């Protein structure tokens, strides 16, 4: 790692190219995230419109969804603890015969 840092700091042209490539990668990733967020917002707007169209109260539906989400998270915490218990190993080298 030290060699790579020394190489980049010793050659300003290569450092500049690496910075440009890194910025392109970061901006392309950010662009995808922004598009994904736009899609989520559009889905939320469509859901609110659908609930309103069918005579429901969007705030009431959101409260019910919040309660079911809290229940799922609490249930998931218990499942996560039991899964962690399955993968816990007291023996540091499983599969080897003890002498």
Phi and psi in radians as a Rosetta constraint file:
Dihedral C 1 N 2 CA 2 C 2 CIRCULARHARMONIC -1.106 0.35
Dihedral N 2 CA 2 C 2 N 3 CIRCULARHARMONIC -0.643 0.35
Dihedral C 2 N 3 CA 3 C 3 CIRCULARHARMONIC -1.118 0.35
Dihedral N 3 CA 3 C 3 N 4 CIRCULARHARMONIC -0.698 0.35
Dihedral C 3 N 4 CA 4 C 4 CIRCULARHARMONIC -1.159 0.35
Dihedral N 4 CA 4 C 4 N 5 CIRCULARHARMONIC -0.710 0.35
Dihedral C 4 N 5 CA 5 C 5 CIRCULARHARMONIC -1.152 0.35
Dihedral N 5 CA 5 C 5 N 6 CIRCULARHARMONIC -0.759 0.35
Dihedral C 5 N 6 CA 6 C 6 CIRCULARHARMONIC -1.096 0.35
Dihedral N 6 CA 6 C 6 N 7 CIRCULARHARMONIC -0.684 0.35
Dihedral C 6 N 7 CA 7 C 7 CIRCULARHARMONIC -1.107 0.35
Dihedral N 7 CA 7 C 7 N 8 CIRCULARHARMONIC -0.782 0.35
Dihedral C 7 N 8 CA 8 C 8 CIRCULARHARMONIC -1.191 0.35
Dihedral N 8 CA 8 C 8 N 9 CIRCULARHARMONIC -0.740 0.35
Dihedral C 8 N 9 CA 9 C 9 CIRCULARHARMONIC -1.277 0.35
Dihedral N 9 CA 9 C 9 N 10 CIRCULARHARMONIC -0.409 0.35
Dihedral C 9 N 10 CA 10 C 10 CIRCULARHARMONIC -1.419 0.35
Dihedral N 10 CA 10 C 10 N 11 CIRCULARHARMONIC -0.372 0.35
Dihedral C 10 N 11 CA 11 C 11 CIRCULARHARMONIC -2.104 0.35
Dihedral N 11 CA 11 C 11 N 12 CIRCULARHARMONIC 1.690 0.35
Dihedral C 11 N 12 CA 12 C 12 CIRCULARHARMONIC -1.115 0.35
Dihedral N 12 CA 12 C 12 N 13 CIRCULARHARMONIC -0.537 0.35
Dihedral C 12 N 13 CA 13 C 13 CIRCULARHARMONIC -1.151 0.35
Dihedral N 13 CA 13 C 13 N 14 CIRCULARHARMONIC -0.788 0.35
Dihedral C 13 N 14 CA 14 C 14 CIRCULARHARMONIC -1.179 0.35
Dihedral N 14 CA 14 C 14 N 15 CIRCULARHARMONIC -0.638 0.35
Dihedral C 14 N 15 CA 15 C 15 CIRCULARHARMONIC -1.102 0.35
Dihedral N 15 CA 15 C 15 N 16 CIRCULARHARMONIC -0.736 0.35
Dihedral C 15 N 16 CA 16 C 16 CIRCULARHARMONIC -1.101 0.35
Dihedral N 16 CA 16 C 16 N 17 CIRCULARHARMONIC -0.728 0.35
Dihedral C 16 N 17 CA 17 C 17 CIRCULARHARMONIC -1.133 0.35
Dihedral N 17 CA 17 C 17 N 18 CIRCULARHARMONIC -0.721 0.35
Dihedral C 17 N 18 CA 18 C 18 CIRCULARHARMONIC -1.121 0.35
Dihedral N 18 CA 18 C 18 N 19 CIRCULARHARMONIC -0.675 0.35
Dihedral C 18 N 19 CA 19 C 19 CIRCULARHARMONIC -1.148 0.35
Dihedral N 19 CA 19 C 19 N 20 CIRCULARHARMONIC -0.747 0.35
Dihedral C 19 N 20 CA 20 C 20 CIRCULARHARMONIC -1.101 0.35
Dihedral N 20 CA 20 C 20 N 21 CIRCULARHARMONIC -0.778 0.35
Dihedral C 20 N 21 CA 21 C 21 CIRCULARHARMONIC -1.113 0.35
Dihedral N 21 CA 21 C 21 N 22 CIRCULARHARMONIC -0.720 0.35
Dihedral C 21 N 22 CA 22 C 22 CIRCULARHARMONIC -1.110 0.35
Dihedral N 22 CA 22 C 22 N 23 CIRCULARHARMONIC -0.727 0.35
Dihedral C 22 N 23 CA 23 C 23 CIRCULARHARMONIC -1.123 0.35
Dihedral N 23 CA 23 C 23 N 24 CIRCULARHARMONIC -0.675 0.35
Dihedral C 23 N 24 CA 24 C 24 CIRCULARHARMONIC -1.094 0.35
Dihedral N 24 CA 24 C 24 N 25 CIRCULARHARMONIC -0.722 0.35
Dihedral C 24 N 25 CA 25 C 25 CIRCULARHARMONIC -1.131 0.35
Dihedral N 25 CA 25 C 25 N 26 CIRCULARHARMONIC -0.797 0.35
Dihedral C 25 N 26 CA 26 C 26 CIRCULARHARMONIC -1.111 0.35
Dihedral N 26 CA 26 C 26 N 27 CIRCULARHARMONIC -0.780 0.35
Dihedral C 26 N 27 CA 27 C 27 CIRCULARHARMONIC -1.179 0.35
Dihedral N 27 CA 27 C 27 N 28 CIRCULARHARMONIC -0.628 0.35
Dihedral C 27 N 28 CA 28 C 28 CIRCULARHARMONIC -1.183 0.35
Dihedral N 28 CA 28 C 28 N 29 CIRCULARHARMONIC -0.638 0.35
Dihedral C 28 N 29 CA 29 C 29 CIRCULARHARMONIC -1.168 0.35
Dihedral N 29 CA 29 C 29 N 30 CIRCULARHARMONIC -0.758 0.35
Dihedral C 29 N 30 CA 30 C 30 CIRCULARHARMONIC -1.099 0.35
Dihedral N 30 CA 30 C 30 N 31 CIRCULARHARMONIC -0.658 0.35
Dihedral C 30 N 31 CA 31 C 31 CIRCULARHARMONIC -1.092 0.35
Dihedral N 31 CA 31 C 31 N 32 CIRCULARHARMONIC -0.718 0.35
Dihedral C 31 N 32 CA 32 C 32 CIRCULARHARMONIC -1.151 0.35
Dihedral N 32 CA 32 C 32 N 33 CIRCULARHARMONIC -0.679 0.35
Dihedral C 32 N 33 CA 33 C 33 CIRCULARHARMONIC -1.154 0.35
Dihedral N 33 CA 33 C 33 N 34 CIRCULARHARMONIC -0.718 0.35
Dihedral C 33 N 34 CA 34 C 34 CIRCULARHARMONIC -1.114 0.35
Dihedral N 34 CA 34 C 34 N 35 CIRCULARHARMONIC -0.716 0.35
Dihedral C 34 N 35 CA 35 C 35 CIRCULARHARMONIC -1.087 0.35
Dihedral N 35 CA 35 C 35 N 36 CIRCULARHARMONIC -0.728 0.35
Dihedral C 35 N 36 CA 36 C 36 CIRCULARHARMONIC -1.093 0.35
Dihedral N 36 CA 36 C 36 N 37 CIRCULARHARMONIC -0.729 0.35
Dihedral C 36 N 37 CA 37 C 37 CIRCULARHARMONIC -1.135 0.35
Dihedral N 37 CA 37 C 37 N 38 CIRCULARHARMONIC -0.665 0.35
Dihedral C 37 N 38 CA 38 C 38 CIRCULARHARMONIC -1.074 0.35
Dihedral N 38 CA 38 C 38 N 39 CIRCULARHARMONIC -0.701 0.35
Dihedral C 38 N 39 CA 39 C 39 CIRCULARHARMONIC -1.143 0.35
Dihedral N 39 CA 39 C 39 N 40 CIRCULARHARMONIC -0.733 0.35
Dihedral C 39 N 40 CA 40 C 40 CIRCULARHARMONIC -1.096 0.35
Dihedral N 40 CA 40 C 40 N 41 CIRCULARHARMONIC -0.723 0.35
Dihedral C 40 N 41 CA 41 C 41 CIRCULARHARMONIC -1.126 0.35
Dihedral N 41 CA 41 C 41 N 42 CIRCULARHARMONIC -0.733 0.35
Dihedral C 41 N 42 CA 42 C 42 CIRCULARHARMONIC -1.093 0.35
Dihedral N 42 CA 42 C 42 N 43 CIRCULARHARMONIC -0.716 0.35
Dihedral C 42 N 43 CA 43 C 43 CIRCULARHARMONIC -1.128 0.35
Dihedral N 43 CA 43 C 43 N 44 CIRCULARHARMONIC -0.702 0.35
Dihedral C 43 N 44 CA 44 C 44 CIRCULARHARMONIC -1.121 0.35
Dihedral N 44 CA 44 C 44 N 45 CIRCULARHARMONIC -0.728 0.35
Dihedral C 44 N 45 CA 45 C 45 CIRCULARHARMONIC -1.119 0.35
Dihedral N 45 CA 45 C 45 N 46 CIRCULARHARMONIC -0.763 0.35
Dihedral C 45 N 46 CA 46 C 46 CIRCULARHARMONIC -1.095 0.35
Dihedral N 46 CA 46 C 46 N 47 CIRCULARHARMONIC -0.670 0.35
Dihedral C 46 N 47 CA 47 C 47 CIRCULARHARMONIC -1.139 0.35
Dihedral N 47 CA 47 C 47 N 48 CIRCULARHARMONIC -0.780 0.35
Dihedral C 47 N 48 CA 48 C 48 CIRCULARHARMONIC -1.086 0.35
Dihedral N 48 CA 48 C 48 N 49 CIRCULARHARMONIC -0.730 0.35
Dihedral C 48 N 49 CA 49 C 49 CIRCULARHARMONIC -1.111 0.35
Dihedral N 49 CA 49 C 49 N 50 CIRCULARHARMONIC -0.709 0.35
Dihedral C 49 N 50 CA 50 C 50 CIRCULARHARMONIC -1.144 0.35
Dihedral N 50 CA 50 C 50 N 51 CIRCULARHARMONIC -0.770 0.35
Dihedral C 50 N 51 CA 51 C 51 CIRCULARHARMONIC -1.120 0.35
Dihedral N 51 CA 51 C 51 N 52 CIRCULARHARMONIC -0.750 0.35
Dihedral C 51 N 52 CA 52 C 52 CIRCULARHARMONIC -1.140 0.35
Dihedral N 52 CA 52 C 52 N 53 CIRCULARHARMONIC -0.704 0.35
Dihedral C 52 N 53 CA 53 C 53 CIRCULARHARMONIC -1.080 0.35
Dihedral N 53 CA 53 C 53 N 54 CIRCULARHARMONIC -0.638 0.35
Dihedral C 53 N 54 CA 54 C 54 CIRCULARHARMONIC -1.570 0.35
Dihedral N 54 CA 54 C 54 N 55 CIRCULARHARMONIC 0.267 0.35
Dihedral C 54 N 55 CA 55 C 55 CIRCULARHARMONIC 1.430 0.35
Dihedral N 55 CA 55 C 55 N 56 CIRCULARHARMONIC 0.225 0.35
Dihedral C 55 N 56 CA 56 C 56 CIRCULARHARMONIC -1.609 0.35
Dihedral N 56 CA 56 C 56 N 57 CIRCULARHARMONIC 2.978 0.35
Dihedral C 56 N 57 CA 57 C 57 CIRCULARHARMONIC -1.822 0.35
Dihedral N 57 CA 57 C 57 N 58 CIRCULARHARMONIC 1.997 0.35
Dihedral C 57 N 58 CA 58 C 58 CIRCULARHARMONIC -1.040 0.35
Dihedral N 58 CA 58 C 58 N 59 CIRCULARHARMONIC -0.595 0.35
Dihedral C 58 N 59 CA 59 C 59 CIRCULARHARMONIC -1.184 0.35
Dihedral N 59 CA 59 C 59 N 60 CIRCULARHARMONIC -0.641 0.35
Dihedral C 59 N 60 CA 60 C 60 CIRCULARHARMONIC -1.158 0.35
Dihedral N 60 CA 60 C 60 N 61 CIRCULARHARMONIC -0.757 0.35
Dihedral C 60 N 61 CA 61 C 61 CIRCULARHARMONIC -1.104 0.35
Dihedral N 61 CA 61 C 61 N 62 CIRCULARHARMONIC -0.681 0.35
Dihedral C 61 N 62 CA 62 C 62 CIRCULARHARMONIC -1.133 0.35
Dihedral N 62 CA 62 C 62 N 63 CIRCULARHARMONIC -0.669 0.35
Dihedral C 62 N 63 CA 63 C 63 CIRCULARHARMONIC -1.114 0.35
Dihedral N 63 CA 63 C 63 N 64 CIRCULARHARMONIC -0.737 0.35
Dihedral C 63 N 64 CA 64 C 64 CIRCULARHARMONIC -1.131 0.35
Dihedral N 64 CA 64 C 64 N 65 CIRCULARHARMONIC -0.712 0.35
Dihedral C 64 N 65 CA 65 C 65 CIRCULARHARMONIC -1.126 0.35
Dihedral N 65 CA 65 C 65 N 66 CIRCULARHARMONIC -0.662 0.35
Dihedral C 65 N 66 CA 66 C 66 CIRCULARHARMONIC -1.107 0.35
Dihedral N 66 CA 66 C 66 N 67 CIRCULARHARMONIC -0.760 0.35
Dihedral C 66 N 67 CA 67 C 67 CIRCULARHARMONIC -1.121 0.35
Dihedral N 67 CA 67 C 67 N 68 CIRCULARHARMONIC -0.745 0.35
Dihedral C 67 N 68 CA 68 C 68 CIRCULARHARMONIC -1.179 0.35
Dihedral N 68 CA 68 C 68 N 69 CIRCULARHARMONIC -0.598 0.35
Dihedral C 68 N 69 CA 69 C 69 CIRCULARHARMONIC -1.167 0.35
Dihedral N 69 CA 69 C 69 N 70 CIRCULARHARMONIC -0.728 0.35
Dihedral C 69 N 70 CA 70 C 70 CIRCULARHARMONIC -1.078 0.35
Dihedral N 70 CA 70 C 70 N 71 CIRCULARHARMONIC -0.727 0.35
Dihedral C 70 N 71 CA 71 C 71 CIRCULARHARMONIC -1.106 0.35
Dihedral N 71 CA 71 C 71 N 72 CIRCULARHARMONIC -0.696 0.35
Dihedral C 71 N 72 CA 72 C 72 CIRCULARHARMONIC -1.177 0.35
Dihedral N 72 CA 72 C 72 N 73 CIRCULARHARMONIC -0.658 0.35
Dihedral C 72 N 73 CA 73 C 73 CIRCULARHARMONIC -1.153 0.35
Dihedral N 73 CA 73 C 73 N 74 CIRCULARHARMONIC -0.755 0.35
Dihedral C 73 N 74 CA 74 C 74 CIRCULARHARMONIC -1.113 0.35
Dihedral N 74 CA 74 C 74 N 75 CIRCULARHARMONIC -0.716 0.35
Dihedral C 74 N 75 CA 75 C 75 CIRCULARHARMONIC -1.153 0.35
Dihedral N 75 CA 75 C 75 N 76 CIRCULARHARMONIC -0.674 0.35
Dihedral C 75 N 76 CA 76 C 76 CIRCULARHARMONIC -1.146 0.35
Dihedral N 76 CA 76 C 76 N 77 CIRCULARHARMONIC -0.613 0.35
Dihedral C 76 N 77 CA 77 C 77 CIRCULARHARMONIC -1.084 0.35
Dihedral N 77 CA 77 C 77 N 78 CIRCULARHARMONIC -0.717 0.35
Dihedral C 77 N 78 CA 78 C 78 CIRCULARHARMONIC -1.152 0.35
Dihedral N 78 CA 78 C 78 N 79 CIRCULARHARMONIC -0.699 0.35
Dihedral C 78 N 79 CA 79 C 79 CIRCULARHARMONIC -1.155 0.35
Dihedral N 79 CA 79 C 79 N 80 CIRCULARHARMONIC -0.718 0.35
Dihedral C 79 N 80 CA 80 C 80 CIRCULARHARMONIC -1.078 0.35
Dihedral N 80 CA 80 C 80 N 81 CIRCULARHARMONIC -0.705 0.35
Dihedral C 80 N 81 CA 81 C 81 CIRCULARHARMONIC -1.127 0.35
Dihedral N 81 CA 81 C 81 N 82 CIRCULARHARMONIC -0.699 0.35
Dihedral C 81 N 82 CA 82 C 82 CIRCULARHARMONIC -1.226 0.35
Dihedral N 82 CA 82 C 82 N 83 CIRCULARHARMONIC -0.607 0.35
Dihedral C 82 N 83 CA 83 C 83 CIRCULARHARMONIC -1.181 0.35
Dihedral N 83 CA 83 C 83 N 84 CIRCULARHARMONIC -0.703 0.35
Dihedral C 83 N 84 CA 84 C 84 CIRCULARHARMONIC -1.086 0.35
Dihedral N 84 CA 84 C 84 N 85 CIRCULARHARMONIC -0.626 0.35
Dihedral C 84 N 85 CA 85 C 85 CIRCULARHARMONIC -1.137 0.35
Dihedral N 85 CA 85 C 85 N 86 CIRCULARHARMONIC -0.551 0.35
Dihedral C 85 N 86 CA 86 C 86 CIRCULARHARMONIC -1.200 0.35
Dihedral N 86 CA 86 C 86 N 87 CIRCULARHARMONIC -0.581 0.35
Dihedral C 86 N 87 CA 87 C 87 CIRCULARHARMONIC -1.686 0.35
Dihedral N 87 CA 87 C 87 N 88 CIRCULARHARMONIC 0.090 0.35
Dihedral C 87 N 88 CA 88 C 88 CIRCULARHARMONIC -1.375 0.35
Dihedral N 88 CA 88 C 88 N 89 CIRCULARHARMONIC 2.257 0.35
Dihedral C 88 N 89 CA 89 C 89 CIRCULARHARMONIC -2.072 0.35
Dihedral N 89 CA 89 C 89 N 90 CIRCULARHARMONIC 2.195 0.35
Dihedral C 89 N 90 CA 90 C 90 CIRCULARHARMONIC -1.470 0.35
Dihedral N 90 CA 90 C 90 N 91 CIRCULARHARMONIC -0.483 0.35
Dihedral C 90 N 91 CA 91 C 91 CIRCULARHARMONIC -1.531 0.35
Dihedral N 91 CA 91 C 91 N 92 CIRCULARHARMONIC 2.092 0.35
Dihedral C 91 N 92 CA 92 C 92 CIRCULARHARMONIC -1.181 0.35
Dihedral N 92 CA 92 C 92 N 93 CIRCULARHARMONIC -0.386 0.35
Dihedral C 92 N 93 CA 93 C 93 CIRCULARHARMONIC -2.278 0.35
Dihedral N 93 CA 93 C 93 N 94 CIRCULARHARMONIC 1.387 0.35
Dihedral C 93 N 94 CA 94 C 94 CIRCULARHARMONIC -1.229 0.35
Dihedral N 94 CA 94 C 94 N 95 CIRCULARHARMONIC 2.617 0.35
Dihedral C 94 N 95 CA 95 C 95 CIRCULARHARMONIC 1.638 0.35
Dihedral N 95 CA 95 C 95 N 96 CIRCULARHARMONIC -0.260 0.35
Dihedral C 95 N 96 CA 96 C 96 CIRCULARHARMONIC -1.634 0.35
Dihedral N 96 CA 96 C 96 N 97 CIRCULARHARMONIC 2.466 0.35
Dihedral C 96 N 97 CA 97 C 97 CIRCULARHARMONIC -1.264 0.35
Dihedral N 97 CA 97 C 97 N 98 CIRCULARHARMONIC 2.399 0.35
Dihedral C 97 N 98 CA 98 C 98 CIRCULARHARMONIC -1.512 0.35
Dihedral N 98 CA 98 C 98 N 99 CIRCULARHARMONIC 2.480 0.35
